[in-house]
Amino acid sequence: MKSVPFLDLGKLHSSIRGELDAAYHRVMDSGNYIMGPELEAFEAEFARYSEVKHCIGVGNGLEALHLLLRAYDIGPGDEVIVPSNTFIATWLAVSECGATPIPVEPDSVTHNIDPALIGAAITSRTRVIMPVHLYGQPADMDPINALAAKHGLIVIEDAAQAQGARYKGRRAGSLGHAAGTSFYPGKNLGALGDGGAVLTNDDKIAEKVRQLRNYGSKVKYQHDIAGYNSRLDEMQAAFLRVKLSVLDQWNARRREIAQLYTRLLAGADIGLPAVPNYAEPVWHLYVVRSKQRDALRAHLERQGVSTVIHYPTPPHQQGCYRSLGLDGLPVAEVLANEVLSLPMSPMLTDEEIRYVVAQLRA
Ligand SMILES: *Cc1c(COP(=O)(O)O)cnc(C)c1O
């Protein structure tokens, strides 16, 4: 029996071992480990890649979103519109500021926040709309931006799963007022540890986030605002520069794998991902749907195929959000019961994909 891992990061990194080793030695020998030239270079390179003016490296993706909300002075009494079917961090960034996450259901075809449902969730307290480009596919941003403009709201993209994706030709992370992204190892652009970044064209917000990530300091040992310690370190920045240089190539391989899955699974009794005309996804995940998801998953596991559920419990049903008393989010609840992420990594071979599909069809 074969075995197909969900994502083998060791194999992925050994394919660029020489470059990563060189980056490690360069940083170690420099004696400079926090806020040095690697971070500065990575920020410039990733800003250019993302087609925005500013990139600010921070500690992780949750902190990228949190510091952005702080920079926009979001706090207690404010409401932030979030998808009902996202990773918990989208909601936690809002809670961390003392603001309230207001869930809006996704479109059940794209799995992304349904712009047609956002209007009804806007109140006099709403300050921000925070769409997520889930699974690497951009949300439908034009109607979201139009609503935000009409109501005077800020749009912050959660671009953690979408490095390199495009919406109508424009990069994810450049589509709202600002974006937060994550370099968690499993993301398309992943570090070898934690990391994240803020992306924006807004000079003032960029400056505020730079200050917030470094103890609220612009000048060393001078603290005008109470900030945080949330910085992307030199080692991770150096690794990320190496990985940014292969991101397009690896995203292209993900696209090939997704196309192969879609072609080989056509006609199978399973829901396949849909790609709207406006989207060029980067296939962070290849997510199928089945009413018999748990049995299917157990069968695949017995055949050596590892799968993951993104995500088994929607945020409103988590213990930490029970006190909000939210219910009536049936789309998120149904998706949580039916979604299954198939193996996805630039290292997968066509033969492995064929094996996964054969087991799935069986
Ligand atoms: C990974 C992820 C985050 C959080 O990133 P961390 O770096 O793990 O804190 C936020 N939102 C989404 C959608 C994610 O997938």
The ligand as an ORCA input file, in Angstrom:
! r2SCAN-3c Opt
* xyz 0 1
  C      -3.247     30.683      9.448
  C      -4.354     31.650      9.468
  C      -4.367     32.751     10.342
  C      -3.410     32.930     11.475
  O      -2.088     32.848     11.202
  P      -1.025     32.439     12.355
  O       0.256     32.862     11.738
  O      -1.139     30.979     12.562
  O      -1.364     33.230     13.571
  C      -5.392     33.668     10.222
  N      -6.380     33.512      9.319
  C      -6.420     32.464      8.488
  C      -7.539     32.345      7.511
  C      -5.426     31.482      8.545
  O      -5.493     30.423      7.735
*
